[in-house]
Amino acid sequence: MKTLSPLKFKRTAVSTALALTLIAGSTVGLAGCASNDSSSSSDSNLEKTEFNLGYLNSTAHLFAFVAEEEGYFDEEGLNVNLTQFSSSSELESGLTNGKLDVAFISTVPTFTFASSGSDISIFGGAMTNGHGYVIKSDYTKGLKDWDISILKDRNVASVKNSIQDAELQQLLEAANIKIGDGEGEVHIKYFDSQKDAYAALKNASIDAASVYSPYASLAESEGYSIVYRCSEEKLLKDQPCCRQIAPTEALSENKNSYTAFERAIIKAYEFTQTNHDKTIEDVKKYIDIDEDAIETEVYGGYGTSYPDPDTKASSELKEAIVKLGYTSDFDETEHYNTSIYEDALNDLAEEDSSNDILKELQEHFKEAN
């Protein structure tokens, strides 16, 4: 599969109750730099203009940040309110109870939610790869290199129903290393969120932890060692992570509005390809860490960010988690909507037929879906 230019990705997380209160009571407009005069979409064609978008404390969700800060949502006639949540389960609840219109959720929990009856669909992408595990440097002193076997007999903090956990299980299975409490096994301790799993490293009882961006960079800056990054593991190459998720029915009922939303996301992707410094500035407003760490996560090559729904790779991942016992088999294609992205991309390509970035996205769409 052809991959595009490499990209990779904290505002203080709010509680679910506070987040939902913010959403219910807020109609905060964009402070974007573009005006409605240049809108690609006539407001009269939009079924709705108010969007509530949920995201996690991850640079992986930078398209939403850039689309707001650079005025692309406003340009499309949309008023989008962004709220950070702590976990994928909170985001899924926001979608199913009508408090959220869009959420950036990892592919693994998206599939487990869908297989359990949640009527949600993938209609766009966000990041591929970008995960891994870190370990306390006491265990790597004197070593020039190491592999996943360094996790044997270690207490490892991870997040249940996450792509980080699924990837670790795939690698351990391939290396014939068992998960359990016995000697020579990996002792996994589950936490509710990535933030909690990473914070657990401060405890003497936890030796290693899962990470997604930007936690890998944070871990290195705090003296921890990287066990592995999934982008460097052949088994995990091009593993789709965060997807753009929405209620299935809403995508059909509000097709024009979601297409306008996706045009803004694609514009944000274009911006990230050509305006690195301003992209980092935009991301820092939501992920408040050192700019060098943001640059590493966004442009360091450890993850690839592009807006394509990437359904072929997503289905391959679904097969993998079925084998791992995450969920029973089901028809995941009923939870894909590629027409929103395709229409949005074609709209923009028609407006700018010489745009090489859009052409590259069109080629990728044909291969990936």
N, C-alpha and C positions, 0 to 999 in steps of 0.2 A: 504494500500500500504506500502511495506517495505521501510523505509528510511535508508540512509547510514550515515556514520559518519558525525557529524555536522561540518560545516564550515561557515564562513561569510566574508564581504569585505569593488588619486586626482592628479595629475600633473595639472598645470594650464591649464584650458580649452583654446583651440584655436578657433578662429572664423572659420566659414565654409570656407570662401575664403582662409584663410591661411592654413587650414587643407588640402584642395584640392590641393593647390599649393605644399605643402609638399609631398603629395602622388604622384602627377604627376611628380615632379622633383627629387624624391628621390628613390634610390635603396639601402638603408642602409642595410647592412648585419648584421647578428646576431653576437653578441660577446659571443656566447655560449661556454660552457665548453666541449661539446662533438664534435667529428669530424665526417666527412662523412664516415670514415672507418667503423664505427659501424652502418651505416644506415640500417634501416629495409626495405628501399625501393630503388630500383635501379633507378638512375636519368633517365635512358633511358625509363623507364615506365611512367614517369610523363609527363602529357600533358603540364603542366606549372610549373615553380618553383618560380616565383615572386608572392607574395601575399600581398595585402594591406588590413590591418585589422583595423576597427574602433571600438572604445570603449568609454564608458562614464567615468566620474570621480567617479568611484565606485569600491570598493574592490570586488564586485560581479564578476568582470571580471578577477580575479586573475589567471585563467588557462592560459590566453594569456601571462601574465607577467612572470609566472613561466616557461612556454614553451620556451619563448625567453631567459630568463636569465640563465636557466639550459641547453640550447643548444639543446632542443628536436626538434625544427623546423629545425635547421641545421642538426641534425642527420637524419632527414627524407628527406634531400636534398632540403629544402625549404628556401627561403630568404623572411622573413616576416617583413614588415614595419608597425609598430603600430602607430596610430595617434588618439589622443583624440578629441572627438566632444562634443558639448554641449547638444544635444537632440536627441531623437529617430528619429524625422523627418529629421534631418540633416544626420543621418546614413542611413536612407531609401533612401534619395536622392543620397547619395554616391553609394549605391548598384545599383539603377536603371539607373544612368547615367554612370556606368562603372568605376567609380573612386575607388570603394571598391570591394573586392572579398568576404570578410566576415565582418559581424558586429555583435556585441553583443547588442541585442535589447530586450526590455521587451515584453512579450507575448501579452499584450493588444494592444499596437500600431502595433505589427506585424499583428494581426488579422484585425485591422481596415484598415491598408494599403492594406492587401491582399483582403479584401472584396471590396475595392475601385478600384481594378484592378492591383495592384502592383504584378508582378510575382516574388515573393520571397518565400522561403521555409525554414522551421525549419529543421535542420539536426543534431543538438546537443543541449545540455543544458549548464547551467552555475550556476544558483542559484535558490533555492526555498525559499520563504519567505524573510525576511530581511528588511521589510518595517514597517512603522508606522507613528505616529503623535506625535509631541511635542508641549508643551504649555509654556507660560511664567510662571515662578514660583510664580508670584503674585497671580495667580488663584488657586494654590495648597497649599498656606500657611495655616497651621492649620489643614490640611486634612491628615488623615492616609492613605486613599486610595480613589480612584475615578474611574469612568468608562467613557465611551464615551459621556455620557450626560453632561460632563463638557464643551463640545464644544458648547452647546446651547448658543445662543446670542453672539457667538464669531466670529470674522473675521478670517477665516482659509485660509492660503495660500496653494494652491495645484497646480498640473500640469494637464491640460486637456489631455485626451487620455493617461493616465498613469495607471499602476496597483495600485499605491498608491490611486488615486482617485476612481478607481473601488472598491477597498477594503473598503474604507471609506463609499461609497454609500451602499455597501452590509450591513455593520454593522449598519448604520443609519436606513436603511429600516427595519432590523430585530428588532431594538429598537423602531420602530415607531416614529422616529425623522425626521422631514422634513428639506429639504434644501431650503433656501430662505432668504428673508430679513426681515421677520416678527419676532415677539416676540416668543421666545422659539424655533426658527429655527437656523440652522447652516448656517452662511453666508460665502460661499466659494468664494474666490478670486483666479482666475486662472492666472498662470504665464507660461512662455515659457519653463522653465527648472527647474529641482530640485534645482540647484544652486541659481537661482533667487528666488524661493519660500522660500528657507532657509534664504537667505539674507534679505528678506522682514521682517523677525522677528525683525530686527533692527529698523523698523518703528513703531511709536506709534499706527498706525491704524491697525496693524496685531497682533493678539493674539496667534495664533498657526500656525503650518505648517506641511506639509507632510515631511517625510524623507525616504531615502533609505541609505543603508550602503555606506559610513561611517558617514553620517550626524547624526544618532542617538547618536553615541558615542561623536561626536563633540558637539552636543546639550547639553548632560549631563555635559561635561567638561566646558561648558560656562554657566552653571547654569539653564538651562531649565529643565522642567519636562517631562517625557515620559507619554503621554496619553495612548498609547498602542503600543505593538509590535505585528505584525500580527501572529508571531509564537505562541503567547500565546492566540490567539483567536480560539476557536474551529471551528467556521464557515470558517476560512481562513487556516486551517491546510493544509500543503503540497501544497500551492498555487504556481504554477510555475511562476517564474519571468523571468529573462534574459535567452534568448535562443541564440544559434548560428544560424545566418541567412545568406543566400546566394541567389543569383539569381537562380531561378529554373533551367533554361537552363544550366547555368554554372555547376551545380552539375552533370548533365548528361554528358555534353561534357568533363568535366575534373574529372571524377570519381576517377581515380587513385591519382590525386593530392589532392583532397579533403579528400580521405581516408588517405593519408599520413599526411595531416594537422590534421585529427582527431586522428590519432595515437599519434601525439605529444601532443595533448590536454589530452588524456587519461594518457599518461606518466606523464604529469604535475599533474593530479589528484592523481596518485599514490604518487608522491613526496610530495604533500601537506599532505598526510595521515601519513607520516613517518618522515618528516623533518620540524617540526613546525618553529623552529628558522630561518632557511634559507628561508622558505616560507615568513615569515614576512619581512625579509630583502629584498627579491625580490619585494614584493608588495610595500614596502616603496619607491622604485625607481620611482613608478608611482603614488602612492597615498601618498603624502608627509605629513603625520600626525604623531602624536606620536605613537611609537611602541605598547604601551599598548592599544591604541584605535584600532589599526589594529588587535591585538590579540583578543580583544573583538569581533570585527566584523567577523573575520575569524573563530575563534575557540570558541566563546562564546555560541553557540547553538541557536542564534536568526535567523540564516539562514542556509540552507544546500546546499552545493555546490557539484554537481557531473555532469558529462558530458552527461548523458543520455538525449535524446530528450523528453522523458516523455510525449508522445502524449495523453495518456488517461486523465491525469490531465489537460493538455492543452485544450483538447476538453471540459472538464467540465467547465473550466474558460471561454471558448468561449460562451457556453450556458448562463453563468451568465451575460456576458456583452451584449449579445443580449437582455436579459430580461431588462437590465438597459437602453437599447436604444442607446448603443454605436455604434451599427451597425445592419443592417438587417441581417437575417440569410443567411448563405452560407455554402458550403461544405469545411470546413477547411482541410479535409484530403488530398485535392488536393495540399496542401501547406506543406505536411510532406514528408521528405525523411529519412527513418530510416535505409536504407541499407548502407549508408556511415558509420554511427556509428557502426552498427552491424558488418560490414566487418572489420573495424579497430580494434574493440574489439576482434573479433575472431582471427585476425592475431596475436595480442599480446598474447592472451591466448594460441595459438598453440606453440608460441616460449617459453612460460613459463607456462607449464601446472600445476605447483604446486603453482602458485601465488594466494593466497586467496583473495586479493583485486580484481583481475580480475574476479575470480569466483563469487564474490559478485556482481560485476557489471553485469555479465551475467545473474544472477538470477533476478536482478532488471529489466533488459531490458525485460525479458520475462513477467514480471508482469505489467510493465508500458507502454507497447506499443502493 
